[in-house]
Amino acid sequence: MQQVEVTPIFSGGGEMGALMRTFDWAATPLDTPDHWPQSLRSALSICLGSRYPIGIYWGPELVLLYKDAWRPILGNKHRWALGRPAREVWPEVWDTIGPLFEHVLITGEATWSEDQLLPINRHGYTEECYFNYTFSPIRGQGGAVDDGIFNAVIETTYRVIGERRTHLLHELADCTSTVRTAEEACLLAAETLGQEPCDVPFCLLYLLKSEGGEPHAQLAASAGLAAHVPAALALVACDDARDAHAPLLLARVA
């Protein structure tokens, strides 16, 4: 990549500071650092010197700059995303964050989102991700909010999903604690699990039977699958000799 003169704004900053010192800024909408306004230079210096996850979106195209602590949010987009417009970096969630950027630029008011779901694609597939984040205006020399946006963010995905799944387990225990039959337990359990398709896309609950001397598993309840689909077998033999290749392999489980 083209070498640029090291400027004080890139001092320190860990890996991202080192990357920025050798980055080809002339190939981005920002042009070379010697043409940057003082407001951008000051904002980036604060960003790189902070230990908090911070990103900066700058100019009419909201070009992205970020530091090491902010980098995990990008996943595999890291390096590629540096110096690119926000719309190119986050096309999958632009319908959500685009209006927030516009609000800050028009009103000069910061936004705050708590445990906001942003289904982003950062590792080659769409992930269910949650964040606490703010978009705050960076004012230019004349005080106008047309220069850039400051983005501080903390990912809360593991906490949000963990709390939701713990709640689901509590609900499952509560709904089955007073049932009188196994059939009733299966029906209530399937109904409860079906309320959280993000965690349990589908479930099939079987009861083992041995009527007539033939052991088998009978479907007692299900959720998330339409009736009579191939995966939802109503009856599965539990004889290893005959059922070795059954779709659900319930014989091995039994």
N, C-alpha and C positions, 0 to 999 in steps of 0.2 A: 504494500500500500504506500501511497505517497506520504512522505514525511512532512510534518508541519512544525513550526517553531514551538518549543515548549513555553507555555505561558503560565503565570502564577495560578490561574484558575484550575489547572490540572495538577497542582501540587498534591502529593499524597493520593488518597482515594483508592488505594488497594489495586486490585486487578483492573477495575473500570478506569481508574485514573491513568494507569499505564496504557490501556487500550486507547483512551481518548488522546493521549499524547502522540500516538502514531496513526491516528485515524485520518482517513481521507475526507475531511470535512468539505472540501471543495465540491465533492460529488453529491452533497446533500443540499436541501433548500436553505440551510443555514449559512453556507459559504464558509470561508476560512475564519478562524477565531479572531484574527486581527480586524475583521469587519463586524464583530459582534458588539451589540450595545452594552453599556455598563450594567444595565439591569439583568441581562442574561449572565454576564460574567460573575456578578455578585451572587445571583441565585444558584448558579452551578457550584461556586466555591463553597457556599453554605451546604449544599446537597452533599458534595463529596466529603466535607468535613464532619458531617453528622453520622451518628451510629444508627439512626432510625431509617427504616425502608422508605426511601424517597425517590420519586421520579419527577421529571420536568417535561411538560409539553410546551413547545415554543413556536410562536409565529402563526400565521394564517393557516398553515397546514398541521399545526400541533405536532411538530417534530419531537420525537422521544429522545431524552437523555436520562440516564439512571445510574445508580450506584450499586455496589456489591450487594448490600442488604436487600435491595429491591429486585435483584436479578432472578431469584427463584420463581417469581410470579410469571416470568416469561417461559420457563422451561426450555425447550429446544429452540425457542425463538431468540434466545440470547445471542448476542453479537449481530445476527441478521437484523434485529429490530433497532439497533442503535442508529440514530439519524434518520429513521423512517417516519412518515406521517402516521398519526394515531389510527386513522381509518384503515391503513394497510396492516398495521400490527394487530388490531382487534376487530376484524370484520365480523366475527361471530357474535360479538356483543355490542356492536355499534348502535343498534336500536335502543340499547339501555344507556350506554355512557355518552353517546353523541349528544342527546338533549341536555345532559348534565354539563358538558363542556360549553354548550351554547348558552346555558343559563348563566354560568360564571362570566363569560365574555360579555354578555349583554347587560347583566345587572350589577356585576362587580361583587356579587354575594357568593360566599363559599357554600359548597354542598357537603352534606354528611350522609353516608349510607352505612347502616349497621347490619351485619350478617346478610349482606346482599348476595343473592344467588347470581353468579356469572358463569354460565356454561362455556368455558374457554377450551380451546384446543392448543395445548402447549407440549404434548408428548405424543402427537400423532393420532389422538382420539379426543372426543369431547368429554370433559370432566365436569362433575358437579362440584363447583368451587364456591366458597363463601368468603366475603371480605368485609372488614370495617375499613372504610376509606373516605378521604376528603379530597375535593378539588377546590383549591383556593387560588384567588387571582394574584398574579405578579404584576404590579403596576409599573409602568414606564416612567420616564423622567417627568412627563407632564401629568402623571397621576391617572392616565387612562388605562383601562383594563383591556389592552389589545396586544400585549406582548407575550404573555405566557400563563401557564397554569401549573401550580405546585400540587403534587399528588403524594400524600402520605398514606400508607396502607399497611394493614396487618391481615394476613390470611387467617380465617377462623374455620376453615373447612373441617378439620379433624374434631374440633369441639362441637360444631353444629351437628355433624353426622353422628358423633358419639352420643351426644345427649338425646338425639332422636331415636337412635337404636336402643339406648337404655330405657327410654320411655316405652318403646314398643315391647320390650321384654317384660316390663312391669305390667303393662296392659294384658299381655298374654298370660301371665301368672294369675292376675286378678280374675280374668274372664273364665278361667278353667278351675278355679279353686273350689267352687261349690257345685260342680256338675255331678250328676249321678251315674251317667253312663259314658262309655268310651265314645259312642256315636255322637253324643251331645258335645263332648270335649273337642272332637274333631271339627264339628260344625262351627263352634265358637272360635276355635283357634284359627281356622281358615278365614273366617270373617274379620278377625282382628289383624291377621297378617296381610290381608287384602287391602287394608287401609293405608299401607305404606309401600306402594309399588316401587319406590326408588330403592328400598332396601331389600324387599322380597318381590321380585318381578312376578313370580308365580309360585304356587305351592300345591302339592298333591299329598293328601294324608290317607294312608291305607291302614286297614285293620287286618290282622292275620286271622284266618278262619281255617277250620279243619272239618267242616261238615261233610259227611259221607266218606270220611277217611282220606279225602284229597286235600292236602294243605294248599291254601291259596291266599292271596292278599286281595282284599276288596276295597275299592275306592270309596272312602267315607265322606270326603269333602275336598274342595279345591278352591283356588282363587287365582285370578290372573290368566286363566286359560279358558277358551270357549269350550263348550261341551262337545264331546265326540271328536276332538282333535286327536291325531295319532299318539301324541305324548301322554294323553290322559286315559290310559287303559283302565277300563272299569274293573277288570278281573285279570290277575296275573298269577299263573301257576307258581308254586314254590317248590317244585321238584327239580333239583339241580340237573338231573339227567335230561329233562325235557325243556328246561327253561334257561339253559346256559347262555343263550343269545337273546333273551328277552330284552326289550328296550330299557327297562328299568333295573334289571338284574336284582330283583327283590329277593331271589332265592339266596344269593350270597349274603345279603343283609340279614335275612332271617336266620 
